[in-house]
Amino acid sequence: MITDPQEGSTGNFGTVLFDAVDNPVIQRLALNWEKRATVKRDDPDLLDLFDPELPDYPDTIVPFKDHHTYQELSSEQQGEILSWAMIALNRNTMFSEQRVVNPAFSLILQGEFPGLWGEALEISLMQSMVDEQYHTLMHHMASGITRKRRGKPFKDSDLPLPYYSRVHMQLSADAPERWQRSLLTLSFATITELCIGGYLELIAKAPGIQPMNLALARLHRHDEVCHGSINGELVKVLYPQLNKEQQRFLVQALCDALEAYAANDYGTWQTVMKLVGVKGGEEMLLDVQDAGHKALLRDYSGLYRVFEDLDVLEQIEFDWSSVKVSGEIPYQ
């Protein structure tokens, strides 16, 4: 175990320097779970909310919404593209929850980061893992309802692995040390939890789209404010306990995860164009990529504040002008 957070071997990381992570934020969230968690509430029946006359996803946030190829498509083809977009969102969410976020929480509970421990922390992480499992179920059910009501298979397996997952998997495969892989998983989980709320907010506030998906986004978004708070506290407590090499690696991992999360997944869009049979679809995507449409407009206020608190903003190689940094979605 490292005894000096600035020196020492990188074989292990984290100390008990800060004792238990039973800080006020963690304690408050653990105590309030019964009242605020979606899984503990009476949810609306998603099936009852489905309106076949409304699109499943807002075209206002697709990168090619103004391109003439998309504009000239039939309403049926446009609708099918937007259904695929929602199926992909649900699938991406399930991948993130099951392959990044819950594994990161499991690492902490298993003692991978010795400086992250404490009764309130462990309870809040277990509660969060229940939340994430429930989110996976909600998104899975929403995709199933979409398939049934639209009368089309919309098979998840027809889509490529989500870009965010591919980047995480590749970086982890290239990392020679266990501590690097652990920090990568924690970093990707942190970016997910601090940024997904902004993306869900785009769905939840979109006018004229599928009520079922509006409700789904709002329910999921409600929990993620709390999860972002937990992850932000974890990173802020862990960072000073790391030696310099580990700190540099963590910051770079957060940058890599942020870049991957902010990007439009053009690989998935290319597949959707083929599945829908859009003539000129590939050329359309090349056009919008060349025009610089690389990031969705998401609110990254919580993440920005964590970087500020760590005093590492100048080390973050990210174009903050490509996203929103406001107080609308606070880090609580």
C-alpha positions in Angstrom: 0.0 0.0 0.0 1.3 3.5 -0.9 2.1 5.5 2.2 3.1 8.7 0.3 0.5 9.8 -2.2 3.1 11.6 -4.3 5.8 8.9 -4.3 6.0 5.1 -4.1 5.2 2.2 -6.3 2.3 2.1 -8.7 1.5 -1.5 -7.9 -1.3 -0.4 -5.5 -3.0 2.9 -5.0 -5.0 4.6 -2.4 -4.5 5.0 1.3 -6.6 5.4 4.4 -5.3 8.9 4.7 -8.8 10.3 4.5 -10.4 7.6 6.6 -13.9 6.5 5.7 -15.6 8.4 2.9 -18.6 9.2 5.2 -18.8 12.8 4.1 -22.1 14.7 4.2 -22.9 14.2 0.5 -22.6 10.4 0.7 -24.4 10.2 4.0 -27.3 12.3 2.7 -27.7 10.3 -0.4 -27.6 7.0 1.4 -30.3 8.1 3.9 -32.6 9.6 1.2 -32.5 6.6 -1.1 -35.9 5.2 0.2 -37.6 8.5 -0.8 -35.8 9.5 -4.0 -34.9 6.2 -5.8 -37.0 5.4 -8.9 -37.0 1.7 -8.0 -38.8 2.5 -4.7 -41.5 4.5 -6.4 -44.7 3.6 -8.2 -43.8 4.1 -11.9 -46.3 4.7 -14.7 -46.9 1.8 -16.9 -44.7 2.4 -19.9 -46.9 0.4 -22.2 -49.9 2.7 -21.4 -47.8 5.8 -22.4 -46.9 4.6 -25.9 -48.3 6.8 -28.7 -47.7 5.3 -32.1 -48.4 8.7 -33.8 -45.3 10.4 -32.2 -41.7 9.8 -33.0 -39.6 7.8 -30.6 -36.6 10.2 -30.5 -36.2 13.9 -31.1 -34.7 14.6 -34.6 -33.5 18.0 -33.2 -30.5 16.2 -31.7 -29.5 13.9 -34.6 -26.4 15.2 -36.3 -27.9 15.2 -39.8 -31.3 16.7 -39.0 -30.8 19.6 -41.5 -29.1 17.6 -44.2 -31.1 17.5 -47.5 -30.8 13.6 -47.7 -32.6 13.3 -44.4 -35.1 16.1 -45.1 -36.1 14.4 -48.4 -36.8 11.0 -46.8 -40.4 9.8 -46.4 -41.9 10.3 -43.0 -41.9 6.5 -42.6 -38.1 6.3 -43.1 -37.5 9.2 -40.8 -39.6 7.6 -38.2 -37.7 4.3 -38.5 -34.4 6.1 -38.1 -35.7 7.8 -35.0 -36.9 4.4 -33.6 -33.5 3.0 -34.2 -32.0 6.0 -32.4 -34.0 5.2 -29.3 -33.2 1.5 -29.5 -29.5 2.5 -29.7 -29.8 4.9 -26.7 -31.5 2.1 -24.7 -28.8 -0.3 -25.7 -25.9 2.1 -25.0 -27.4 2.8 -21.6 -27.6 -0.9 -20.7 -24.0 -1.4 -21.8 -22.8 1.5 -19.7 -24.7 0.4 -16.6 -23.7 -3.2 -16.8 -20.2 -3.1 -18.2 -18.8 0.1 -16.8 -20.8 1.7 -13.9 -21.7 -1.4 -11.8 -18.2 -3.0 -12.4 -16.6 0.2 -11.1 -18.8 0.2 -8.0 -18.0 -3.5 -7.5 -14.3 -2.7 -7.6 -14.7 -0.2 -4.8 -16.8 -2.6 -2.7 -14.1 -5.3 -3.2 -11.4 -3.0 -1.8 -9.6 -2.2 -5.1 -9.2 1.4 -3.9 -8.1 1.1 -0.2 -8.8 4.8 0.5 -12.4 4.5 -0.6 -14.3 2.9 2.2 -16.9 3.5 4.9 -20.3 2.4 5.9 -22.3 5.2 4.3 -20.2 4.8 1.1 -20.8 1.1 0.8 -24.5 1.5 1.4 -24.8 4.2 -1.2 -22.9 2.2 -3.8 -25.1 -0.9 -3.2 -28.1 1.3 -3.5 -26.7 2.8 -6.8 -26.1 -0.7 -8.2 -29.8 -1.6 -7.5 -30.7 1.7 -9.3 -28.5 0.8 -12.3 -30.0 -2.7 -12.5 -33.5 -1.2 -12.5 -32.5 1.4 -15.2 -31.3 -1.5 -17.3 -34.7 -3.2 -16.9 -36.6 0.0 -17.8 -34.6 0.6 -21.0 -34.9 -3.1 -21.9 -38.7 -3.0 -21.5 -38.9 0.3 -23.4 -37.1 -1.3 -26.4 -39.4 -4.3 -26.2 -42.5 -2.1 -26.2 -41.1 -0.2 -29.2 -40.6 -3.4 -31.2 -44.1 -4.7 -30.4 -46.0 -1.5 -31.1 -44.0 -0.6 -34.2 -44.2 -4.1 -35.6 -40.5 -4.3 -36.5 -37.7 -6.4 -35.0 -35.2 -3.6 -34.2 -32.7 -6.2 -33.0 -30.0 -4.9 -30.7 -27.6 -7.4 -32.2 -27.9 -5.7 -35.6 -26.1 -2.7 -34.1 -22.3 -2.5 -33.4 -21.0 -2.2 -29.9 -21.5 1.4 -28.6 -18.6 3.6 -29.4 -18.1 4.5 -25.7 -17.9 0.8 -24.8 -15.5 0.1 -27.6 -13.1 2.9 -26.5 -13.2 1.6 -22.9 -12.6 -1.9 -23.9 -9.7 -1.0 -26.2 -7.9 1.2 -23.7 -8.3 -1.5 -21.0 -6.9 -4.1 -23.4 -3.9 -1.9 -24.1 -3.3 -1.1 -20.4 -0.5 -3.4 -19.0 -1.1 -2.9 -15.3 -4.1 -3.8 -13.2 -4.2 -0.4 -11.5 -4.4 1.3 -14.9 -7.4 -0.9 -15.9 -9.1 -0.2 -12.6 -8.6 3.6 -12.9 -9.9 3.4 -16.5 -13.1 1.7 -15.4 -13.6 4.2 -12.6 -13.0 7.1 -15.0 -15.4 5.8 -17.6 -18.0 5.2 -14.9 -17.5 8.7 -13.5 -17.9 10.4 -16.9 -21.0 8.3 -17.5 -22.6 9.2 -14.2 -21.8 12.9 -14.4 -22.8 13.3 -18.0 -25.7 11.0 -18.8 -28.1 13.3 -17.0 -27.5 16.0 -19.5 -28.2 13.6 -22.4 -31.4 12.3 -20.7 -32.5 15.9 -20.2 -32.4 16.4 -24.0 -34.9 13.6 -24.3 -37.0 14.5 -21.3 -37.5 18.1 -22.5 -38.0 17.4 -26.2 -41.4 18.5 -27.4 -43.6 16.2 -29.4 -41.9 12.9 -28.9 -43.0 9.5 -27.6 -44.5 10.0 -24.1 -43.1 6.6 -23.0 -39.5 7.7 -23.8 -40.1 11.1 -22.1 -41.2 9.3 -18.9 -38.2 6.9 -19.2 -35.7 9.7 -19.5 -37.2 11.6 -16.6 -37.2 8.6 -14.3 -33.7 7.7 -15.1 -32.5 11.3 -15.0 -33.9 11.7 -11.5 -31.5 9.0 -10.1 -28.5 10.1 -12.1 -28.2 13.5 -10.3 -27.5 11.5 -7.1 -25.2 9.1 -8.8 -23.2 11.9 -10.3 -22.8 13.3 -6.8 -21.4 10.0 -5.5 -18.9 9.6 -8.3 -17.8 13.2 -8.1 -17.0 12.7 -4.4 -15.2 9.4 -5.0 -12.8 11.0 -7.5 -12.2 14.0 -5.4 -11.3 11.9 -2.4 -9.2 9.4 -4.4 -7.1 11.8 -6.5 -5.0 13.2 -3.6 -4.2 9.7 -2.5 -2.5 8.7 -5.8 1.1 9.2 -6.7 2.0 11.6 -9.5 2.0 8.9 -12.2 -1.4 7.7 -11.2 -2.8 11.2 -11.0 -1.6 11.8 -14.5 -3.1 8.6 -15.7 -6.4 9.3 -14.0 -6.7 12.7 -15.6 -5.9 11.3 -19.0 -8.4 8.5 -18.5 -11.1 11.1 -17.6 -10.2 13.0 -20.8 -10.3 9.9 -23.0 -13.7 9.0 -21.5 -15.1 12.5 -21.9 -14.0 12.6 -25.5 -15.6 9.3 -26.2 -18.8 10.2 -24.4 -19.2 13.5 -26.2 -18.8 12.0 -29.7 -21.6 11.1 -31.9 -21.5 7.4 -32.6 -21.2 7.5 -36.4 -20.5 3.8 -36.6 -23.9 3.2 -35.2 -25.5 5.8 -37.5 -23.8 4.1 -40.5 -25.4 0.8 -39.5 -28.8 2.5 -39.1 -28.6 4.0 -42.6 -28.0 0.5 -44.0 -30.8 -1.1 -41.9 -33.3 1.6 -43.0 -32.1 1.5 -46.6 -31.2 5.2 -46.9 -29.8 6.0 -50.3 -26.9 8.4 -49.8 -26.9 7.8 -46.1 -23.1 7.2 -45.9 -22.4 10.3 -47.9 -24.7 12.3 -45.6 -22.8 11.2 -42.5 -19.5 12.1 -44.1 -20.9 15.5 -44.9 -21.9 16.2 -41.3 -18.6 14.8 -39.9 -16.7 17.1 -42.3 -18.8 20.0 -41.1 -17.7 19.4 -37.6 -20.8 17.9 -36.0 -19.0 15.7 -33.6 -20.5 16.4 -30.2 -24.1 16.4 -28.9 -25.0 19.4 -26.8 -25.0 18.1 -23.3 -24.7 19.9 -20.0 -21.4 19.0 -18.3 -21.7 21.4 -15.4 -21.2 18.7 -12.7 -18.1 17.3 -14.4 -16.6 20.8 -14.9 -17.1 21.5 -11.2 -15.3 18.3 -10.2 -12.4 19.2 -12.4 -12.4 22.7 -10.9 -12.3 21.3 -7.3 -9.4 19.0 -8.3 -7.6 22.0 -9.8 -6.9 20.1 -13.0 -9.0 22.0 -15.6 -5.8 23.2 -17.3 -4.8 19.5 -17.8 -8.1 18.5 -19.4 -7.7 18.4 -23.2 -11.3 18.9 -24.1 -13.2 21.6 -26.1 -15.6 22.9 -23.5 -17.1 25.2 -26.1 -18.6 22.1 -27.7 -20.9 21.4 -24.7 -22.8 23.4 -22.2 -21.3 24.4 -18.9 -24.1 26.1 -16.9 -25.9 25.8 -13.6 -29.0 24.3 -15.1 -28.1 20.8 -14.1 -26.1 21.2 -10.9 -23.7 18.8 -9.3 -25.4 18.2 -5.9 
